[in-house]
Amino acid sequence: AQSVTQLGSHVSVSEGALVLLRCNYSSSVPPYLFWYVQYPNQGLQLLLKYTSAATLVKGINGFEAEFKKSETSFHLTKPSAHMSDAAEYFCAVSLTGGGNKLTFGTGTQLKVEL
Amino acid sequence: GAGVSQSPSNKVTEKGKDVELRCDPISGHTALYWYRQSLGQGLEFLIYFQGNSAPDKSGLPSDRFSAERTGGSVSTLTIQRTQQEDSAVYLCASSQDMNTEAFFGQGTRLTVV
Protein backbone atom coordinates (compact mmCIF):
# COMPACT_ATOMS: atom_id res chain seq x y z
CA ALA A 1 0.00 0.00 0.00
CA GLN A 2 1.08 3.55 -0.63
CA SER A 3 0.41 6.71 1.30
CA VAL A 4 1.35 10.36 1.37
CA THR A 5 1.52 12.76 4.31
CA GLN A 6 1.56 16.49 3.82
CA LEU A 7 2.64 18.41 6.90
CA GLY A 8 0.78 21.66 7.35
CA SER A 9 -2.67 22.13 5.90
CA HIS A 10 -2.04 25.87 5.66
CA VAL A 11 1.22 27.67 4.90
CA SER A 12 1.60 31.43 4.72
CA VAL A 13 4.61 33.21 3.22
CA SER A 14 5.46 36.75 2.25
CA GLU A 15 5.82 37.65 -1.40
CA GLY A 16 9.44 37.07 -2.39
CA ALA A 17 10.09 34.58 0.41
CA LEU A 18 11.01 30.93 0.07
CA VAL A 19 8.15 28.49 -0.37
CA LEU A 20 8.56 25.06 1.27
CA LEU A 21 5.73 22.55 1.19
CA ARG A 22 6.41 19.23 2.85
CA CYS A 23 5.53 15.78 1.63
CA ASN A 24 6.51 12.38 3.01
CA TYR A 25 5.56 9.15 1.30
CA SER A 26 5.30 5.49 2.07
CA SER A 27 5.66 2.88 -0.65
CA SER A 28 6.71 -0.75 -0.77
CA VAL A 29 8.19 -0.32 -4.25
CA PRO A 30 10.03 2.58 -5.92
CA PRO A 31 7.30 5.13 -6.40
CA TYR A 32 6.35 7.77 -8.88
CA LEU A 33 5.81 11.02 -7.01
CA PHE A 34 3.86 14.06 -8.14
CA TRP A 35 3.01 17.57 -7.10
CA TYR A 36 -0.26 19.06 -8.37
CA VAL A 37 -1.66 22.56 -7.92
CA GLN A 38 -5.33 23.46 -7.76
CA TYR A 39 -6.57 27.01 -8.18
CA PRO A 40 -10.08 27.91 -6.93
CA ASN A 41 -12.82 26.20 -8.94
CA GLN A 42 -10.26 24.60 -11.23
CA GLY A 43 -9.05 21.09 -11.85
CA LEU A 44 -5.63 19.84 -10.90
CA GLN A 45 -2.55 20.90 -12.84
CA LEU A 46 0.67 18.89 -12.76
CA LEU A 47 3.63 20.90 -11.42
CA LEU A 48 6.24 18.17 -11.62
CA LYS A 49 6.80 14.45 -11.20
CA TYR A 50 9.60 12.17 -10.07
CA THR A 51 10.29 9.11 -12.18
CA SER A 52 13.69 8.04 -10.81
CA ALA A 53 15.63 9.73 -13.62
CA ALA A 54 16.96 12.49 -11.36
CA THR A 55 16.46 13.23 -7.68
CA LEU A 56 16.04 16.98 -8.23
CA VAL A 57 13.01 17.60 -10.38
CA LYS A 58 12.24 20.96 -11.93
CA GLY A 59 8.69 21.86 -12.75
CA ILE A 60 6.61 24.67 -14.06
CA ASN A 61 6.31 28.17 -12.56
CA GLY A 62 9.75 27.96 -10.91
CA PHE A 63 8.91 25.08 -8.59
CA GLU A 64 11.21 22.16 -7.90
CA ALA A 65 11.24 19.15 -5.62
CA GLU A 66 13.95 16.87 -4.34
CA PHE A 67 13.46 13.14 -3.86
CA LYS A 68 15.24 11.92 -0.72
CA LYS A 69 14.91 8.18 -0.33
CA SER A 70 16.59 8.10 3.09
CA GLU A 71 14.02 10.55 4.42
CA THR A 72 11.12 9.26 2.28
CA SER A 73 10.45 12.88 1.39
CA PHE A 74 9.57 14.86 -1.72
CA HIS A 75 9.31 18.45 -0.54
CA LEU A 76 8.28 21.20 -2.95
CA THR A 77 10.19 24.47 -3.02
CA LYS A 78 10.26 27.78 -4.84
CA PRO A 79 12.94 30.39 -4.10
CA SER A 80 10.67 33.42 -4.32
CA ALA A 81 6.92 33.36 -3.83
CA HIS A 82 4.60 35.31 -6.06
CA MET A 83 1.04 36.34 -5.35
CA SER A 84 -0.11 34.10 -8.21
CA ASP A 85 1.27 31.04 -6.35
CA ALA A 86 -1.60 31.19 -3.87
CA ALA A 87 -3.46 27.92 -4.36
CA GLU A 88 -3.83 24.45 -2.91
CA TYR A 89 -1.00 22.00 -3.50
CA PHE A 90 -1.30 18.23 -3.48
CA CYS A 91 1.45 15.65 -3.27
CA ALA A 92 0.63 12.25 -4.76
CA VAL A 93 2.18 8.82 -5.20
CA SER A 94 1.50 6.11 -7.76
CA LEU A 95 2.92 2.92 -9.22
CA THR A 96 2.75 4.39 -12.73
CA GLY A 97 3.85 7.66 -14.23
CA GLY A 98 0.42 8.75 -15.37
CA GLY A 99 -2.90 9.37 -13.71
CA ASN A 100 -3.89 5.89 -12.61
CA LYS A 101 -4.59 5.21 -8.95
CA LEU A 102 -2.90 8.31 -7.67
CA THR A 103 -2.91 8.40 -3.88
CA PHE A 104 -3.11 12.02 -2.81
CA GLY A 105 -2.16 13.80 0.35
CA THR A 106 -4.66 16.00 2.12
CA GLY A 107 -3.34 19.15 0.49
CA THR A 108 -1.61 22.33 1.65
CA GLN A 109 -3.25 25.70 1.13
CA LEU A 110 -0.57 28.27 0.31
CA LYS A 111 -1.26 31.90 1.13
CA VAL A 112 1.05 34.61 -0.18
CA GLU A 113 0.99 37.93 1.62
CA LEU A 114 2.31 41.30 0.57
CA GLY B 1 -11.01 19.78 -27.67
CA ALA B 2 -8.37 21.90 -26.01
CA GLY B 3 -8.81 20.33 -22.61
CA VAL B 4 -10.85 17.86 -20.62
CA SER B 5 -14.45 19.01 -20.53
CA GLN B 6 -16.93 18.00 -17.84
CA SER B 7 -20.64 18.62 -17.66
CA PRO B 8 -22.59 19.79 -15.85
CA SER B 9 -20.32 22.03 -13.81
CA ASN B 10 -22.81 21.96 -10.95
CA LYS B 11 -25.58 19.50 -10.14
CA VAL B 12 -28.03 19.58 -7.28
CA THR B 13 -30.14 16.46 -6.85
CA GLU B 14 -32.52 15.02 -4.33
CA LYS B 15 -31.52 12.08 -2.21
CA GLY B 16 -32.50 8.84 -3.92
CA LYS B 17 -32.36 10.16 -7.46
CA ASP B 18 -29.92 8.93 -10.11
CA VAL B 19 -27.36 11.27 -11.69
CA GLU B 20 -25.11 11.11 -14.73
CA LEU B 21 -21.87 13.04 -15.01
CA ARG B 22 -20.18 13.45 -18.37
CA CYS B 23 -16.51 13.70 -19.33
CA ASP B 24 -15.08 14.59 -22.74
CA PRO B 25 -11.37 13.74 -22.70
CA ILE B 26 -8.67 15.34 -24.79
CA SER B 27 -8.84 13.98 -28.32
CA GLY B 28 -6.52 11.02 -28.85
CA HIS B 29 -6.04 10.27 -25.17
CA THR B 30 -6.46 6.56 -24.56
CA ALA B 31 -6.49 6.70 -20.76
CA LEU B 32 -9.32 8.22 -18.75
CA TYR B 33 -9.71 8.49 -14.99
CA TRP B 34 -12.41 9.53 -12.54
CA TYR B 35 -11.55 10.91 -9.12
CA ARG B 36 -13.70 12.28 -6.32
CA GLN B 37 -12.78 15.22 -4.10
CA SER B 38 -14.71 15.61 -0.87
CA LEU B 39 -14.15 17.42 2.40
CA GLY B 40 -14.17 14.25 4.43
CA GLN B 41 -12.14 11.95 2.21
CA GLY B 42 -9.91 14.24 0.16
CA LEU B 43 -9.02 13.13 -3.38
CA GLU B 44 -9.90 9.51 -4.15
CA PHE B 45 -9.41 7.39 -7.25
CA LEU B 46 -12.63 5.89 -8.59
CA ILE B 47 -12.10 4.20 -11.96
CA TYR B 48 -9.63 3.97 -14.85
CA PHE B 49 -10.19 3.22 -18.52
CA GLN B 50 -7.35 2.30 -20.87
CA GLY B 51 -8.22 1.84 -24.52
CA ASN B 52 -10.43 -1.18 -25.09
CA SER B 53 -9.28 -2.97 -21.96
CA ALA B 54 -11.64 -3.79 -19.11
CA PRO B 55 -11.77 -0.81 -16.75
CA ASP B 56 -10.13 -0.84 -13.34
CA LYS B 57 -13.11 -0.31 -11.04
CA SER B 58 -11.25 -0.92 -7.81
CA GLY B 59 -11.89 2.59 -6.45
CA LEU B 60 -15.66 2.66 -6.83
CA PRO B 61 -17.09 3.03 -3.29
CA SER B 62 -20.27 1.01 -3.79
CA ASP B 63 -22.33 -0.77 -6.42
CA ARG B 64 -24.41 2.38 -6.80
CA PHE B 65 -21.50 3.80 -8.79
CA SER B 66 -20.82 2.78 -12.36
CA ALA B 67 -19.05 4.26 -15.37
CA GLU B 68 -18.77 3.57 -19.03
CA ARG B 69 -16.69 4.88 -21.87
CA THR B 70 -18.27 4.71 -25.28
CA GLY B 71 -16.17 4.45 -28.41
CA GLY B 72 -13.01 5.03 -26.42
CA SER B 73 -13.87 8.69 -25.96
CA VAL B 74 -16.68 10.18 -23.87
CA SER B 75 -17.23 8.74 -20.43
CA THR B 76 -20.27 8.83 -18.17
CA LEU B 77 -20.18 8.29 -14.42
CA THR B 78 -23.54 7.22 -13.05
CA ILE B 79 -24.55 7.31 -9.40
CA GLN B 80 -27.79 5.53 -8.57
CA ARG B 81 -29.97 6.28 -5.56
CA THR B 82 -27.77 9.19 -4.49
CA GLN B 83 -26.98 9.69 -0.82
CA GLN B 84 -25.83 12.81 0.98
CA GLU B 85 -22.35 11.37 1.39
CA ASP B 86 -22.06 11.33 -2.41
CA SER B 87 -21.83 15.13 -2.34
CA ALA B 88 -18.40 15.99 -3.73
CA VAL B 89 -16.54 17.34 -6.74
CA TYR B 90 -16.10 14.64 -9.35
CA LEU B 91 -12.96 15.13 -11.42
CA CYS B 92 -12.21 13.51 -14.74
CA ALA B 93 -8.73 13.31 -16.25
CA SER B 94 -7.20 11.90 -19.40
CA SER B 95 -3.72 11.09 -20.65
CA GLN B 96 -2.13 9.77 -23.83
CA ASP B 97 -1.39 6.53 -22.04
CA MET B 98 -1.04 5.26 -18.48
CA ASN B 99 2.50 6.58 -18.12
CA THR B 100 2.10 10.15 -19.29
CA GLU B 101 0.77 13.29 -17.65
CA ALA B 102 -2.87 13.29 -16.73
CA PHE B 103 -4.83 16.45 -17.55
CA PHE B 104 -7.77 17.18 -15.28
CA GLY B 105 -11.09 18.80 -16.05
CA GLN B 106 -12.65 21.45 -13.83
CA GLY B 107 -14.94 18.95 -12.22
CA THR B 108 -18.63 18.56 -11.54
CA ARG B 109 -19.78 19.71 -8.12
CA LEU B 110 -22.53 17.35 -6.98
CA THR B 111 -24.76 18.34 -4.09
CA VAL B 112 -27.27 15.83 -2.76
CA VAL B 113 -30.05 17.42 -0.70
Boltz contact constraints between the chains, C-beta under 6 A:
constraints:
  - contact:
      token1: [A, 42]
      token2: [B, 106]
      max_distance: 6.0
  - contact:
      token1: [A, 43]
      token2: [B, 91]
      max_distance: 6.0
  - contact:
      token1: [A, 43]
      token2: [B, 104]
      max_distance: 6.0
  - contact:
      token1: [A, 43]
      token2: [B, 105]
      max_distance: 6.0
  - contact:
      token1: [A, 43]
      token2: [B, 106]
      max_distance: 6.0
  - contact:
      token1: [A, 43]
      token2: [B, 107]
      max_distance: 6.0
  - contact:
      token1: [A, 44]
      token2: [B, 104]
      max_distance: 6.0
  - contact:
      token1: [A, 46]
      token2: [B, 101]
      max_distance: 6.0
  - contact:
      token1: [A, 96]
      token2: [B, 98]
      max_distance: 6.0
  - contact:
      token1: [A, 96]
      token2: [B, 99]
      max_distance: 6.0
  - contact:
      token1: [A, 97]
      token2: [B, 99]
      max_distance: 6.0
  - contact:
      token1: [A, 98]
      token2: [B, 95]
      max_distance: 6.0
  - contact:
      token1: [A, 98]
      token2: [B, 98]
      max_distance: 6.0
  - contact:
      token1: [A, 98]
      token2: [B, 99]
      max_distance: 6.0
  - contact:
      token1: [A, 98]
      token2: [B, 100]
      max_distance: 6.0
  - contact:
      token1: [A, 98]
      token2: [B, 102]
      max_distance: 6.0
  - contact:
      token1: [A, 99]
      token2: [B, 33]
      max_distance: 6.0
  - contact:
      token1: [A, 99]
      token2: [B, 93]
      max_distance: 6.0
  - contact:
      token1: [A, 99]
      token2: [B, 95]
      max_distance: 6.0
  - contact:
      token1: [A, 99]
      token2: [B, 102]
      max_distance: 6.0
  - contact:
      token1: [A, 100]
      token2: [B, 48]
      max_distance: 6.0
  - contact:
      token1: [A, 100]
      token2: [B, 98]
      max_distance: 6.0
  - contact:
      token1: [A, 101]
      token2: [B, 45]
      max_distance: 6.0
  - contact:
      token1: [A, 104]
      token2: [B, 43]
      max_distance: 6.0
  - contact:
      token1: [A, 106]
      token2: [B, 42]
      max_distance: 6.0
